[in-house]
């Protein structure tokens, strides 16, 4: 018998209520600015080139938004040059990470190499709609047109970026859409609270114990007979 013990979300750290307007303001974000968030280690395999080109496409379309990057890594210099005007908040952990993520407005991840989409799940827990590649990782977590948008990669970086920009743009201009999909994502993330995840394991142990007891009772009855 095989069961699945998934990763979980620490709800005391990652939740929409952790949004911090004062922290946003300290970075130069106005309360009505829409921040498109990147969170992760800044390495090229995370799709930084696609992210940057998507922002270029949004700017060409004159879609109002700001860019908030949370994280650090060897490609930070390249990313900063590719995203002039972007806000780089640096590496965060614990409560600071939860607050920073919840203080964004849209989470965007173009990566197609993630196995389990832990970061998209954290963004959902923080009430952000998620725009992600329809690949392993995000595809098992994000419900298309309900908690965000799943986008099929194009034949090259340019086409992929155009598809992502098309998916992100409505979130930048429609506050109700952001709120609706963000709330749906946070609700779905409750399935991955540590309480829910650990209950699955506890229930499995209880089932195994019950089966063992039933087997022992049957064996005892057979011996008695």
ChimeraX attribute file (.defattr): number of C-alpha atoms within 10 A of each C-alpha:
attribute: neighborCount
match mode: 1-to-1
recipient: residues
	/A:1	2
	/A:2	5
	/A:3	8
	/A:4	8
	/A:5	11
	/A:6	14
	/A:7	14
	/A:8	19
	/A:9	21
	/A:10	16
	/A:11	18
	/A:12	11
	/A:13	19
	/A:14	28
	/A:15	23
	/A:16	23
	/A:17	14
	/A:18	20
	/A:19	20
	/A:20	16
	/A:21	17
	/A:22	13
	/A:23	13
	/A:24	19
	/A:25	11
	/A:26	9
	/A:27	13
	/A:28	11
	/A:29	20
	/A:30	14
	/A:31	10
	/A:32	8
	/A:33	16
	/A:34	21
	/A:35	23
	/A:36	23
	/A:37	25
	/A:38	23
	/A:39	24
	/A:40	16
	/A:41	17
	/A:42	22
	/A:43	16
	/A:44	16
	/A:45	14
	/A:46	18
	/A:47	16
	/A:48	21
	/A:49	18
	/A:50	23
	/A:51	24
	/A:52	19
	/A:53	21
	/A:54	25
	/A:55	24
	/A:56	17
	/A:57	20
	/A:58	21
	/A:59	14
	/A:60	9
	/A:61	12
	/A:62	10
	/A:63	17
	/A:64	13
	/A:65	21
	/A:66	20
	/A:67	22
	/A:68	28
	/A:69	25
	/A:70	20
	/A:71	18
	/A:72	18
	/A:73	14
	/A:74	11
	/A:75	14
	/A:76	19
	/A:77	11
	/A:78	14
	/A:79	21
	/A:80	15
	/A:81	11
	/A:82	17
	/A:83	17
	/A:84	10
	/A:85	11
	/A:86	17
	/A:87	18
	/A:88	18
	/A:89	14
	/A:90	14
	/A:91	16
	/A:92	17
	/A:93	10
	/A:94	10
	/A:95	13
	/A:96	14
	/A:97	19
	/A:98	26
	/A:99	24
	/A:100	25
	/A:101	33
	/A:102	28
	/A:103	25
	/A:104	28
	/A:105	28
	/A:106	28
	/A:107	28
	/A:108	24
	/A:109	23
	/A:110	28
	/A:111	22
	/A:112	18
	/A:113	14
	/A:114	15
	/A:115	11
	/A:116	16
	/A:117	21
	/A:118	16
	/A:119	18
	/A:120	26
	/A:121	27
	/A:122	27
	/A:123	29
	/A:124	33
	/A:125	31
	/A:126	31
	/A:127	34
	/A:128	34
	/A:129	32
	/A:130	34
	/A:131	27
	/A:132	28
	/A:133	24
	/A:134	19
	/A:135	19
	/A:136	15
	/A:137	21
	/A:138	27
	/A:139	18
	/A:140	12
	/A:141	20
	/A:142	27
	/A:143	17
	/A:144	16
	/A:145	14
	/A:146	16
	/A:147	27
	/A:148	29
	/A:149	23
	/A:150	21
	/A:151	21
	/A:152	15
	/A:153	22
	/A:154	13
	/A:155	8
	/A:156	9
	/A:157	16
	/A:158	16
	/A:159	15
	/A:160	21
	/A:161	25
	/A:162	20
	/A:163	18
	/A:164	30
	/A:165	23
	/A:166	16
	/A:167	18
	/A:168	26
	/A:169	17
	/A:170	13
	/A:171	24
	/A:172	21
	/A:173	14
	/A:174	10
	/A:175	13
	/A:176	10
	/A:177	18
	/A:178	23
	/A:179	17
	/A:180	16
	/A:181	24
	/A:182	27
	/A:183	21
	/A:184	21
	/A:185	28
	/A:186	23
	/A:187	15
	/A:188	18
	/A:189	25
	/A:190	19
	/A:191	13
	/A:192	20
	/A:193	19
	/A:194	16
	/A:195	14
	/A:196	15
	/A:197	18
	/A:198	16
	/A:199	13
	/A:200	16
	/A:201	15
	/A:202	12
	/A:203	11
	/A:204	14
	/A:205	12
	/A:206	12
	/A:207	12
	/A:208	12
	/A:209	12
	/A:210	12
	/A:211	12
	/A:212	12
	/A:213	12
	/A:214	12
	/A:215	12
	/A:216	12
	/A:217	12
	/A:218	12
	/A:219	12
	/A:220	11
	/A:221	10
	/A:222	9
	/A:223	8
	/A:224	7
	/A:225	6
